[in-house]
Amino acid sequence: MGARIMDAGTSFAGDVRQAFDNQVDYCERNGAGITARVVRALRDVLRHDDDVPFLARIRDWPGVALADGLPLRAAGALHGLHLSGQAPELGPVYAGEPVDGEAILRAVARAHSNWLLPWLDGPPQTNEAGRSSSFAAGMLWLVDQGLPNRVEPFEIGSSAGINLMMDRFAWDLGGVVVGASDPILSFKPEWRGPPPPRHDLSIAAPSGCDVAPLDLTDPAQALRLKAYIWPEHTERFARLEAAIAEAAIRPPRLTRMHAADFVEQQLASPQAEGTTRVLVHSIVWQYLPDEEKKRITAAMNAAGARATRERALAWIALEADRVAMAHSLQVRYCPGHGEIHRVAAAHAHGAWVKWLGA
């Protein structure tokens, strides 16, 4: 299917402080002042040569801090601690009160270091349903290219599998209304630019994988998801609660598996005539090892060479461009030349979509 999908962040060369500076700026520009304040205070705490394991591990991070989502791992840990009720002194910080956030975070990190440390072990679990607006727009674009409108998405890095329930979502995309007739969640992102193509769309049997999937019905695991929601974005908490309720009735088709293994398995399974099989992912590519990226790309290239108009294959990716400070919606499909089409820019949590079309 042509050149590799845009690498969202692993090429970014910067130290820990630069990663925190970048995250502060991003939060401020996206209406997350409290989160920006927490990240800034934590950045400033790192200047002290404390013998606190949580802080020392951040300060001496061995990888590429921004690509690894280090500031968000740390901020998620602190928000999780706040939501757990174990550190009431964090309350004024998350209420936006004029307190000394640096002093409070420094004391909290020392008192709760062992609780906080495991949150640094893996990437943020930002399982955001709002990103499905970009997926749906990309699918409409694929139908406009002549591919079947019965779409079978398979997702890597699905976290708790919220977007695996997108066959139960509905969207208003710049006036183009599509999706379930009785949705569990509805989305109307701020739409910038012309609307996407208007077509009927049938989303069938979404499935996905994650190397460490979360169970929405487990309160402890649901807390982890809530911790990665920025506290300013109250509508995202409401979406998560709706997804939790739906998962208790009809759970998503989520498998514990490495991404490359899952992609190869999906592509080896029979595909019905009149369908478009679509690999989808959002804010995942930067966390995958290079070897997995190569295997996924090779598997998609091989399957793309076999694709037909009646059994089509596509790839939709919403990934971060850390240099451009934006998120790009990129689509490619086979049969065809398999080139990458950047069809939109989007907010990381689905608040807006800027449609670019071609």
N, C-alpha and C positions, 0 to 999 in steps of 0.2 A: 504493500500500500504506500510505497514511496518513502520520503524522508521521515525521520523519527519525529514524534510529537514534541512540541516545544518543551524544553526542560525548564521547569518553573523556577528553580532556585539553586540547584546544586552548583551552578557556575558562579554564584555570588561569593566574592572574596571579602570577608570582613570579620572583625573580631566580635567578642561578646558585647562590648559597649556599643559598637556600631549597630549591632542587631537590635539592641534595646532602643537606641535612638530612632531607628527605622520604625519599630513597632509603635513607639509613642506617637510619631508623626502620622502613621497610618490610622491609629485609633482616633486621634484628634480630628482628622479629616473625614472620619466616618461616624461622627456623632457619638463617640464612646469616651466621653471625658473622664468618667470614673476609672475605666480600665486604663486609659492613658496615664492617669495619676498613679495608679498602682504600679504600672510598669516603670514609670519614671522613678518612683520612690525605691523600687527594688533595684533599679540600675544604680541609684546613688548609694544604696546600702552596700553594694558590691565594692565600693571604694575602700571600705573598712576591712582590714585584714583579720576578720573574725575566724575563729576556729569552729564555725558552725558547719556541719557536714552539708546541709542543704545549700548554703551560700557558697561554700568552697567548690562544690561540684559544678555549680553554675559558672563561677569565676574561672574555673580551669577546664571548661568544656572542650573536649578533644576534637569535636567535629566542626562543621560549618554552622555556626549558631543560628543564623537566619533561616537557612534552608532546612535545618532540623526543627524549626519552630520553637527554639529554646525560650524566648520571652513568653510565648503563649503556654508552653508547658508549665513554666513557673507561675504565671498569672492564674492558670487553671487550678494549680495546687492551692494557692491562697484563697481563691474564690470557693473552692470545694471545702476548705477548712472553715470558711465563714458560713457556708450553707449548712455544714454539719452541726453548727452551734457550739463547737468546742473552743472557739476563740472569740468571745463576745467583744473583746477590745477592737476587733476589726469592724464592728458595726458602724461606728462613725465614719470610717474610711469609705465603706460601701454606700453610706447614706449621703456622701458628698459633703460632709461637714468640714469646717475649717480646722482640722487637727494636724498634728505633726505626723504625717503618714510614714515618713522615713523611720522615725523613732519607733512607731507602732510595729511596722513590718520587721524591723530589726529584732525587736523583743519577741515577736511571734515566731520568727524563723528560729530563734534560739530555743524557745520553749517547745516547739512542735516539729523540730527538724526531722525526726524519725517518721512522723506521719506524712510529711511533705515529700520526702525523698523519692518514694516510688512513683510519684507523678512525673518525674523527669525521665523515667525509663522508656516511655513510648511517646509517639507524636500526639498532638491534640486530637480529641475525638469530637470534631466539630461536624456532627451529623446534621446538617442544616437542610430542612425541607425546602426552603426558599430557593435553593439552587436548582430545584426541579423545573423552575420557569425557564432556565436556560436550556436544560435538556429538552423540554417540550418544544421550544422555539427551534432548536437544532433539528428535531425530528420533522417539524413542518417543512423546514428547508430541504431535507432529504426527500420528502414526498414531492416537493416542487421540482426536484431533479428527475422525477419519473420512477422513483423507487416505490415498492408497495407500501400502502399506508397502515398495514398491520405490522407493528413494530414490536420486536422481542428484545428488550434491553437486558444486558447482563453487566453488572457493575463490579468493579474492583475497589477495595478500600471502603466497603459499605458501612463500617462501624456497627451501629445497631440496626441497620437496614431500613431506616425511615424512608429513603427514596426508593426502596424496593416496593413501597406501597403506592407508587405514583400512578398505578392504574386506578387508584381510588381518589386521585386529586383532580382538581379543575383549575384552569388558568384563564385570565383575561390578559392577553398579550397585545397591548396597543389596540384594543378593540376586537381582536381575534379571540373568540371564546372557544375553548376546546377542553376536552377531558370528560370525567365521569358526570353523569346526570345527577347523582346524589352523592357528592364528594364528602370525604371526611375532612379535607382541608381545601381551601380555595385561595388562590393567589392572584394579586393584581399589582405587579411591580410597576414602579414609575417607568414608563416607556419613553425612550428617547429615539428619535428618528422615525423612519417609516415602519409600519407594522410588518410582521413576518408574513409569509404566504398563508393564504386562507385555504385550509384543506380539512377534510375529515381525518381523524387520527384514532387508531385503535391500538392501545398499549396492552400487550398480552404477556402474561406469565413472567414478570420481572424476577430475576434471581441475582444473587450476589455473593461475594466472599469478603472475608476479612481475616487477617492473621490472628487477631485477638478480638473477635466479635463481642458486642455487648448485648445483654438481654434487657430489653426495655421493661419487662415485667418484674425485674429484680430491683428493689428500691435502691440498693447500694450502687448498682451499675447505672441506674437512672440518675443518681446524684452526680456521677462522673460526667455524664452528658450535660447536665445542668451547669456544672462548674465551668464548662467551656463556652457557655453562652454569656456574652457580655451583659452585665446587669442592667445597662441602660435600655436594652432591646427587649422590652417586656413582651412584645408580640411573639417573640421566638419561644419564650417559656410556654405561652398558650399553645403554640404549635406542637411543642414537645409533649405536653399533657394530652393533647388529642391523639398523637401518635401512640403514646403509652396505652391509652384506653383501647385503641384499635388493635394493637398488638396482642392484647389479652383476649380478643375475640378471634382474630385471624392473623397470626404472626407472619412476618415476611419470610421469604425463602432465602435464608442466609446460611452459608456454609463456612466453617472454619477451614481456611485453606490459604496458601500463598497465592499471590495474584497470578503469577505465570502458570502455575499448575491449573488454576481455575480457568484461565483463558484457553489453555490448550484443551482442557476437558470439554468446555462449552463448544469450541469450534469442531471437535471431533464427533459431537452428537448430531443426529439427523435433524435437518431443517425442513419444515413444511414449505410447500410451494406457496407463492404469494405472500411471503414474509420478508421483512428486513431485520436481520439480526444486527444489534448495535452494542458495541462495547462502549460503556460510559464510565466516566470517573470525574471527580472534582476535588481539587486540592489534595491529590494523592501522589502524583507522579514524582514530586520532589523527594518523597520519603522512600521510594523504591530503590533497592540496590541496582547498580548498573547491569548486573547479569540478568536480573529479572526484566528490566526494561528491554534488553536485547532479545530475550526469549519471547516476550509479548509481541514485540515488533515483528520478529521472524514468523511467529504463528499467524499474526494478522496478515502479513504479506503473502504467506502461502495460501491461506484461506481466501484472500482477496483474488488471487489468480484463478480460483475455482468458481468465484461468485458469478451469478447470472442475474438478469433483471427480475426473475421470479424468485430467486433465492439470493437476495442481495446482502451485502455486508457493509457496515459503516462503523465509524469511530467518532464519538463525541467526547471532547475533553474541555472542561472548564478548569483552567490552571492559572497559577499566579505568574506574572512576569515581574519579578522583583526589581528589575532595572527600570521598567516603564511605570512601576507602581500601579499596576492594573491587573485585571483578570480577563483572560481572553477565552472566548468560546470558539473552539476550532473543530471543524468537521471535515471528514474525508469519507469517500465511499467507493465501493466496487460492485459491479463492473464500472470501469472508468479508469482514469489515469491515476487515481489514488492520491492526487495532490492535496495539500492542506488548504482549507478555506477558512479564513478568519471571518466569521459571520457576525460576531457581536463582541462587545466589551460588557462586563457585568460587575455589579457589586458582589463581594464575596459571599454575602448572606442573602442575596436575592432582592435587595431593596430597589434596585433599578437595573434596567437592561438598555444598552445603547446598540440599536440594530444597525449593522453595516451591510447586511444583504449579501452581496456577491463575495 
